[in-house]
Each structure stands twice: as structure tokens, then as C-alpha cells.
Amino acid sequence: MTSTGETTELVGRSPHRVGGVDRVTGSQEYVADVRLPDALHIQLVTLDCARARIISIDTARAEEAPGVVMVMTADDLPQPVPRHGPQFQDRPVLAVGETKYHGEPVAAVVAETRRAARAAVELVTVEHEELRGGVFTLADALDPESPLVQSPQLRPDDPFAETNILAEHKYVWGEVDHAEADLVVDNTYQFPMITQFAIEPHGFMAAPQDDGITVWSSVQHPFLLQKTIARILGLPLARVRVLAPDPGGGFGGKQNPKYEPLVAFIALATRRPARLILGLGETFQTVRRTSATIRVRSGFDGDGTIVFQDFLSDFLIGAYVDIADRVVGKSNYLAAGPYRVPNVRIVARALLSHTTPSTAMRGFGIPQLSWARESNIDEAARQLGIDPLKLRLRNLAARGEEFIPGETAADGKWAETLEKAAELIGWDTDLPAGRGRGIAVGLKSGPTTGLSYATVRLLSDGSVVLYSGTSDMGQGARTIFAQIAAGELGTLVGSVRVVMGDTSLVPYDQQTSASRSSVLMGNAVLRACRDIQAKLRALIAAHYDLDESEVVVEEGMVMLPDYEMKITRAVGIALGRLGGEIIGNGELRVEGDPDHPLGGKAVFYELNCTACEVEVDTETGEIDLTRYVTVGDVGRALNPNQVTGQDEGAAIMGLGHTLMERMMLDESGRILNMGAVDYRILTAMDVPHQMISASVENADGPGPYGIKGISEGSLLATAPAVASAVTSACGVVIRDLPITPERIWRAKREQR
Amino acid sequence: MIAVDLTVNGRQHTLEVASDVFLLEALRDQLGLTGAKECCLEGECGACTVIVDGRSMNSCLILAAEVEGTAIVTVEGLADDGISNLQRSFLDNAAAQCGFCIPGQLMAAAALLQHNPSPTRAEIRQALAGNLCRCAGYEQIATSVYEAAASMAGADEETMR
């Protein structure tokens, strides 16, 4: 992949979102809006505790209830009960003998209406014995007396099989134990359990189809789902059709299969379409972010140069692995941040627990690491009496510098991002009395492998149909692919139809994650357009009896030796009497490296600098966000309005885990605050007084026209920036998120 | 089952519902108006917001039976033809990302503008405080409403001249 530095007139423009009209008129179809005639409705049967031994399930009364067609239990499934998961096939379709987290489905009621299904759930009797002493905290997970969350039989060759440590990841360079530092700062930081809370709860449907099955899901990775269903049902891929309507927000929580296999089995058993739409509370039991306890020990010279960083990082991942071990491994690899650090030791552990299985969530572990590392750096800055911005700039890797041995070098002029953030927050200006300022940096790597195909059809009138397997969950993927095609093929964005979300129509895409799509799928789309341009060139040359070298096709134009015309006109000429269309295919493949600890080097980095200014009311502990700045190193902003929308949205989401979000469990591992009333996310009333987002654009990314991936950067460093500002305002140091008014108030009292 | 007569988006309907069916379910399942969305189902997120006799309400908390004889407006009824100024402003200002909260935001905004044609940004934020969004930072939504109000006030002035 190369950035050619080229551009089209649509790069840097913000045409209306493709799919925007449907969204503002209510005609956008999300999975719960899809009506299937004759569909059955499913409600899950779960228990009111995390751990229980299932003694028996009596479904007779439920099955006799009006409208109920069947009640599925583990006994109705193939034996042994099929398991699935993107990393390990550990998650059973229904709980087998024991529930391992609050909300693990034990049975499923299937009825003609939702109301009948809901009523019949009450009639299913699950005789069970609650098992005391579950693993709900890090201490529980590390205690050798604790029960094992996962049966050792599932991990036959694993040295950790008799513990609740799923895996340990170690990254070491230099000699941490022999490094001499003038100052050592050693602190432990906590990042709580939080949940994605997409406004659209997950939804799944399945319908038997001739010799196969169609599955609908609000899923971010339709092809992964297709593969999972095909394997579990023993069907050829070509007989499994996944329809993936644009999700109403994903944030990682909709990447990997959850209950689709269950719904598929029900559809096949009943030979009818079957539909399961989760309630918001059920999503808390289904997906969450990995929580973490991170100890950072950092050594500095008196002038602020970082000498060593030493991390012990424990992530509590839940009852099934999903993609959480990848979160732990990948994020901790970047624990030391975008800095030049000669001596680093990172020991990271993924620990199982009797809690909601965690999965990917925006930032993929980096918000947790940044919270710890950046807060620790701030502590050093305070103790050394050095400006925290200057300390970071001193240590920041320069573009082209290999700041992790053997890894992709720093791919941006990162200092520009920090300097822009500092300028926008007014870092060097006088601070009004009672206010504090903080600044922090976050670094995340993009994908390490990838495979995206795109097909583009240039129709006879110059309009375009584009096929892509990316999932547009709000980040605006449809729009930027349409912009690329429209710019390359010389048509209007409004004349590009973008087809997504149907595995029987669109070619393969590995997944939508890691901010990859503008770079990987973007390049596949670009290559498909270039393929069309090459074919058009050949046809035009033949038509005008020219050598191909005399014809240039680029940026929507066809240039002949003494004449030029738009592609929209040329295509009619090129296609001749019979008409037709020109089809282009593009592929972007990143093979990776099996010997690399992460399976491959980073394709690009997302670097963000966040700065904020706050006022703290020490009587109540309330924080007033007077100004908030987020700046990202984006390469190029292909659609600036969409970049702003994603950056501001990520910042608000970051403020959520910084100020108010936390899932709370009782002693039985029951989630106490499921739902919107007791789990707070930011509302329109909670936004900073001033929110400023900006981009640094040096066209130095590997995507089309020099773009890099975005959408995760702006929540990486929110928490440490706010915490730093709070300390600056009132002297209180908080190391456990969220920074609630109660915590500030208590800390202030303890200070006295 | 009971019969409930009401007007939705200007059209008369008679719904046949059980007494405990919520308006949201009736709109989505019986009338096929799926613009109003299900999310929290406890009146906190606003994804189900509709307008009932001029007031914005969470349709997940209202029984269909309670709104007998009322005039309901859903997002599908915001414009008779094409899209309204408010909807256009949402497009122009890139307010919709995943779009799931947008029908609710639009209805809360439409209700606000009916009563307060020139709201301040603070008044807009307050009126839409019950509409959660997880994708955006709320800024572009507020700007959309503010500019829609300004453009409609401008249009009124034009008409009056």
C-alpha cells in the first residue's frame, strides 16, 4: 500500500452522509425493523445469579402456554453442545450444566408473539443450586482457592489450565532491573467494568432457506458470522447467507457472534423464521469492555527523560474469551506509549471471571493502558516540577523512529498533534482562579492483518454501484467509499449506490474493527476504481485507434492527445452499441507475520492528544468541564464532518468512563445497575462548555490519498487528561475510575 | 382486546389492542411505523419519542389505550412531501451517525420548535436532554436544531414581507 499523495476534488469535502435521508425520515431499517411474516419470537431464560449448578429444567408448563411453540434447552442441541468464539471455541450455545455469569442463557422460549414468549418465561422452572464464591474481582481470580471459571478440559495443552489465568503476555526490551533513574514513580490504577451501550440493542433472526439458512444480525463482522454458522450447522458457506443491516452503534460489542447460533438452531428446529431482540438490560449481560488493574512503575531522569517503564497489567475478561485475550495482548504491547523508552517490561494477564464475557470496545484496551501510563507520567511531572506537556514532548518518538524494537516506526509528526492540542486549550495562557488544566496522549495501533475485497460497477450512464463487506455502524463507511468512487470515476456521490451487509452479494471482508476500513477497504475500493480506469483506457484506446500509452484515465477524466472528456461521457463511447457496464475488482491483503507477537506489524497508528480545563467544586466534588480539546493525527480527513462527528462522539464516550460509568456487581455476581436509569451515560446536558476537535493532516497514512484510520483516537486519553486537570484544579489525585463527585469529595476530606 | 381510535400522522386509525399494550409497540407492530425505536423501554433514553397532541412523550411509557382520541406525530409524519427544514438541517450538519437515536431527537426537537420557535442552545440541550446518543457529542444535533429554527424564522420573515 502506498500513499501516492494524489487527491480528487472530493477529498476533504463533506458531502451528506450516504444513508442520511433514511436516517432522518425513520425509514432506515435496523435489524429489529425487519419484518418477517410468520416469524416466531424468542425470549431468553436466565437466572438471577452468576453461578449456579443446573439441576433440571421443567419446560412442560411453558410449552402448554398459549402461543408457545417450543422451549429449547441444551438437551435439544447436538451433543456435545456446540461451542464458538473468535479466539477459542469456548462459548456454548446454551449453558451446559452450570451458568458462569449473570445472564448466561439457560433456555429459550419460542412463541407466536413476544408477549406470549415473555409470559411463558415465567413458567419455565430451572431447578438450580446457587454456587457461592464466584470469581468477580481480580483478587478472586488470582486466589488459588477460587473455583476455576473454565474447565481445564477445554484447554488441554495450556500450562495455566488449572488457574483462572487464561494467558500471559510479556513484552520486554532493554534491562529494566538495571536501569538507573533519578525518580521512580510507582502507582496502581483501576479501570472499571463498563458496557458499550449502543442505543440499538443486539438483534438476531434466522430463517431456514432451501438447503441452507439466512441469518440477520446487527453484526460488525458478517463474514465471521457466516463462517461460524456454517461450521456449527455443518453447511457450506454458500448456503449460509448473512444479512447485516447497518447497526445502530457497535463500538465493538457487535463484532463477534453471540446468540445467532441459538437462533439458527431454533429456526431449523421449527422450520420457521425466529427472532430474538435483546432488551437494553440484556445487552449489559452480553457485552462489556475488559476491566483492568494496572500497576505502572516508571523511572525518570531529573530532566524528565524516561529511563524505564515497568507494567504489571491484569485484565478481568469474563466467563468466555470472545476476543478479550486479543485485547489484552494487543493493547499491552503499546503500554509504554508513543515514547522513546530504552527499557521496558510489560507483563499482562488475561483473567477469567464469572462475569459478562468482555469483548472488543472502542480503543481495544488502550483507554485502560493510557489511563495508567499517562496518569503515572503526570505524577512524575509534578514531582520533578516539569511541565507535563514539555515532559511528553521530550520523550515523544519522532516520525520514522522505531520506538518499539522490530515494530512499525512512528508514522506521524506526533509533536504537531500535541502542539495543536496545547494551542487550542491555551496551555501557555493564564489559568483563571479555581481552574486546572490537563493534557494526555493516547496511542493505538490499527490492524495487523487484513483482507478486504471490493467490487465496483461503472454503469453505462456513468453512475456507479459499489459492493463492500464493511459494516457502516455510524462511522460513515458508506459515505467515504462513495466519495472515493465518485472522485475517481467522475460522478456525484449521490450517483453511487453502496451495497453492504449481504454476504451473498458483497465480496469478502475480514471485519470492521481497529479503525481499519478507510485504509484497508478504502484501498480495495480505490483499486477497484483503478481497475475500471484501466479497462476504460483500453476500450477508449481501441475505439480511437490509439496506443494505450496515449490515453490517461484519472480523477474522473479521460485525456486523449488532443481532447479530454469526463468518464461519465467516455463510458458510453467505450461500451459501444451493446452498452453494458465496466466491472472493477480490488483487493487489499495484509498477510502479517506469524512470528510477530501480534501476528503482524501495525498498518498505521492512531495518535491522539486530549487536553481539558476544569473547575472543581470541592464542596460537592462536581466537575465543570469548561473546555475540552481533542486532536488526532489522521493523515487526511477524507470527510471532515464525519471525522469531527466521530471524534466528538468518542470524546463524549470517553467522558462516560471518566466521570460516571461503572457496572456494579453484588456478592452473587449479579449486575445491580442494568439499564439506562441506573447506569449513566452522558446526556446533552453533560457536554463540556466548549468542545474543540481538530485534525493534523500530513497525508502520511497508508490509505487512499494519505488517510489513516480514525474513530478510536478521541477516547484513548480522556480519563488521564481530565484527572490531570482535576489534580491541577484542586490537588486531588484519583487513580480509580470513574472520577465521581463522591470520590473527589472524599479525597478532599482525607487531605484535610 | 379494546378498540382505540386515534390519528397518526394525519390519518385516522382504529387499533385493536390488549389493554396493556404500549403505544410504541402499537405504532411499530400494528401500524408498521418503525421510526420510533425500542431501547431502554423505561422512559430514560428517548429513542421512542413521539408527539402526542403537541407534546413530546416517551411512547414506551404510554399505553395505547391512554391515547384514544389524540393526534400523534411520528418521525414518518414530519414532512408530507420530501423532508422538512428540521430534517434537512440534520443532514446539512451531519447530525446522524448510526441514526438510531435520530427519530427521537427529531421528535423532541420538533415539539420544542412548535412551542419555542427561537430556542437558545441551552434550551435546545435541555429539551433534548432525554434523548441519549452514544455515537455523537450532541453538538451537531444541537446545531441542527438551532440552525433549523433560524432558517424557519428567516422564512417566516420573508413570508411576512
Interface residues (C-beta under 8 A of the other chain):
Chain A: S14 H16 R17 G19 G20 V21 D22 R23 V24 T25 G26 S27 Q28 E29 Y30 A32 D33 R35 R115 Q196 F197 A198 I199 E200 P201 D246 P247 G248 G249 G250 F251 I277 G279 L280 M473 G474 Q475 G476 N641 Q642 T644 G645 Q646 E648 G649 A651 I652 M653 G675 A676 V677 I681 L682 T683 A684 M685 V687 M691
Chain B: A18 R28 G32 L33 T34 G35 A36 K37 E38 C39 C40 L41 E42 E44 C45 A47 T74 V75 E76 L78 A79 I83 Q87 F90 L91 D92 N93 A94 A96 Q97 C98 G99 F100 C101 I102 P103 L106 I124 R125 Q126 L128 A129 G130 N131 L132 C133 R134 C135 A136 G137 Y138 E139 Q140 I141 A142
